[in-house]
Amino acid sequence: MVDLQINFDWSQAPDADPHTMVVRLFRPDGSHYAVYELTNTNTDHIRVEAGEYIMLCHNGEMDNVTEIEGDYTDYALTTRPRALLAPMNRGDEQLPPRPGMSTGELVRSTPERVWAVQGEVLNLRPKVTGQKVTVTPREATSHYTVTITKVENLNPGIDISGAITGMSEGWNVAGTHPAGDAVTHPVAIEQVDEHTLRADFYV
């Protein structure tokens, strides 16, 4: 067993504020070896068997984002199921009509911000102290703000929410590409003034 110091270089995401960082090690054949969750998101240590590994890492402790276990090429992040009208604190007892092409889509939460690193190759030597690696996480999510103007008949007593259809069910960390089927994300909408609505979310 050897100690490995992991340093996170946040220069590509200077405003990042992760709670923890999840580190996953895979063997050279892509099979999963071990997972660690680090509470220090700048510099932390793990203890691991000497050998060769491929490393993925992303932030953890998120309310809406969960992991799809798999080997290196299949490992992905996805979001939890959610009621279509959840942003208005309603369940699925009174579902609104949906566009025809999206009626069969699963309904999933929008994600929190995700930062990730993929493809870091490690060769940890036995009986060697001071081994370390520096990784540079980059944001995997995109931020959108949608503003609807010239709305009529708004008043503070009206409950309003929205949904965006055709979004990716998950994100393949190693390949940095969409994963899974198309899903619908419920989106909270705020009333900015008597004629303006705004939604702010990540995908």
C-alpha positions in Angstrom: 0.0 0.0 0.0 1.2 3.5 -0.8 0.0 7.0 0.0 -1.1 9.3 -2.9 -1.5 13.0 -2.5 -4.2 14.4 -4.8 -4.0 18.2 -5.6 -7.0 19.9 -7.2 -6.1 22.8 -9.5 -9.2 25.0 -9.8 -7.7 27.4 -12.4 -10.2 26.3 -15.0 -13.2 26.7 -12.6 -12.2 29.5 -10.3 -15.7 30.0 -8.9 -16.2 26.3 -8.1 -17.5 25.5 -4.6 -17.8 21.7 -4.3 -18.7 20.1 -1.0 -16.5 17.0 -1.6 -14.6 15.4 -4.5 -15.3 11.8 -5.5 -12.3 9.9 -6.8 -12.7 6.6 -8.7 -9.9 4.4 -9.7 -10.2 1.9 -12.5 -7.8 -0.9 -13.5 -6.1 -0.7 -17.0 -8.8 -3.0 -18.4 -11.4 -0.5 -17.3 -12.8 -2.5 -14.4 -13.6 -0.6 -11.3 -11.1 -0.8 -8.4 -12.1 1.7 -5.6 -13.9 4.9 -4.8 -12.9 7.6 -2.3 -14.8 10.7 -1.2 -12.4 13.6 -0.2 -13.6 16.3 2.1 -10.6 18.6 1.3 -11.2 19.9 -2.2 -7.8 21.5 -2.6 -5.4 18.8 -1.3 -6.1 15.4 0.2 -4.6 11.9 0.4 -5.7 8.3 -0.3 -4.1 5.0 0.5 -4.1 2.5 -2.4 -2.3 -0.6 -3.6 0.7 0.1 -5.8 -0.1 -0.4 -9.5 -1.5 1.2 -12.6 -4.9 3.0 -12.6 -7.1 5.3 -14.6 -8.7 8.0 -12.5 -12.0 9.8 -12.8 -13.2 12.4 -10.3 -16.1 14.7 -9.8 -17.8 16.6 -7.0 -20.0 14.8 -4.6 -22.7 15.4 -1.9 -25.2 16.7 -4.3 -29.0 16.5 -3.7 -30.1 15.8 -7.2 -27.1 14.1 -8.9 -26.4 10.4 -8.4 -24.0 7.9 -10.0 -24.6 5.1 -12.5 -22.0 2.4 -11.6 -20.0 0.8 -14.4 -16.6 0.3 -15.8 -14.4 3.2 -16.9 -16.2 3.7 -20.3 -19.7 3.3 -18.9 -19.5 5.3 -15.6 -22.0 8.2 -15.7 -23.8 10.7 -13.6 -27.6 11.2 -13.7 -30.3 13.0 -11.7 -33.0 11.7 -9.5 -36.7 11.3 -10.5 -38.9 14.3 -9.8 -42.6 15.2 -10.1 -43.3 17.3 -13.1 -45.0 20.0 -11.0 -42.5 19.7 -8.1 -41.3 23.3 -8.5 -44.8 24.4 -7.4 -44.8 21.9 -4.5 -47.3 19.6 -6.3 -47.1 15.9 -7.0 -48.2 14.0 -10.1 -51.9 13.9 -9.3 -52.8 16.6 -11.8 -50.3 16.3 -14.7 -50.4 19.1 -17.3 -50.5 18.3 -21.0 -47.0 17.6 -22.5 -45.8 18.1 -26.1 -46.5 14.9 -28.1 -42.8 14.0 -28.7 -42.1 14.2 -24.9 -45.0 12.2 -23.5 -42.9 9.1 -22.9 -39.9 10.9 -21.4 -38.9 10.2 -17.8 -39.0 13.3 -15.5 -35.8 14.0 -13.8 -34.4 16.8 -11.6 -32.1 19.4 -13.1 -28.5 18.9 -11.8 -26.4 21.0 -9.5 -23.2 22.2 -10.9 -20.8 19.4 -11.7 -17.0 19.7 -12.1 -15.0 16.7 -13.3 -11.7 15.2 -14.4 -11.3 12.1 -16.6 -8.5 10.0 -18.0 -5.8 10.7 -15.5 -3.3 7.7 -15.7 -1.5 6.7 -12.5 1.5 4.5 -12.1 2.0 4.1 -8.3 5.3 2.5 -7.4 5.7 0.3 -4.3 7.7 1.5 -1.3 8.0 5.0 -2.7 6.9 8.0 -0.6 5.8 11.4 -1.7 3.8 10.3 -4.7 1.3 12.9 -5.9 -0.9 13.9 -8.8 -2.4 17.3 -9.7 -5.7 17.3 -11.6 -7.6 20.2 -13.2 -11.4 19.9 -12.9 -13.6 21.5 -15.5 -17.3 22.3 -15.4 -19.5 19.6 -17.0 -22.8 21.5 -16.6 -24.2 24.3 -18.6 -26.1 27.2 -17.1 -29.2 28.7 -18.7 -31.4 31.7 -17.9 -34.7 32.0 -19.8 -36.6 35.2 -19.6 -40.2 35.5 -20.8 -41.4 39.0 -21.4 -44.7 40.8 -22.1 -46.7 38.3 -20.0 -50.3 39.4 -19.4 -52.5 38.8 -16.3 -49.8 38.0 -13.9 -50.4 38.4 -10.2 -48.4 37.2 -7.1 -51.1 34.5 -6.3 -50.4 32.5 -9.5 -48.2 29.4 -9.2 -46.1 28.9 -12.3 -43.4 26.3 -13.2 -42.0 25.1 -16.5 -40.3 22.1 -18.0 -37.6 21.6 -20.6 -37.9 18.4 -22.7 -35.4 16.4 -24.8 -32.6 16.8 -22.3 -29.9 14.2 -21.6 -30.7 11.6 -18.9 -27.0 11.5 -17.8 -23.4 12.4 -18.6 -20.7 9.9 -19.4 -17.7 11.1 -17.4 -14.9 9.4 -19.3 -16.3 10.3 -22.7 -17.6 13.7 -21.7 -20.8 13.1 -23.7 -24.5 12.7 -23.0 -25.7 9.3 -21.8 -29.1 7.5 -21.5 -32.4 8.5 -23.0 -34.1 11.9 -23.4 -35.8 13.2 -20.3 -37.9 16.2 -19.2 -36.6 18.5 -16.5 -39.0 20.4 -14.3 -37.9 24.0 -13.9 -38.8 26.6 -11.3 -40.0 29.9 -12.7 -40.0 33.2 -10.7 -42.1 36.2 -11.3 -39.7 39.1 -11.8 -42.4 41.8 -12.2 -46.0 42.1 -13.4 -45.0 41.2 -17.0 -41.8 39.1 -16.7 -41.0 35.5 -15.8 -37.5 34.0 -15.4 -36.1 30.5 -15.1 -32.6 29.8 -14.0 -31.2 26.2 -14.2 -28.3 23.9 -15.0 -28.3 20.9 -17.5 
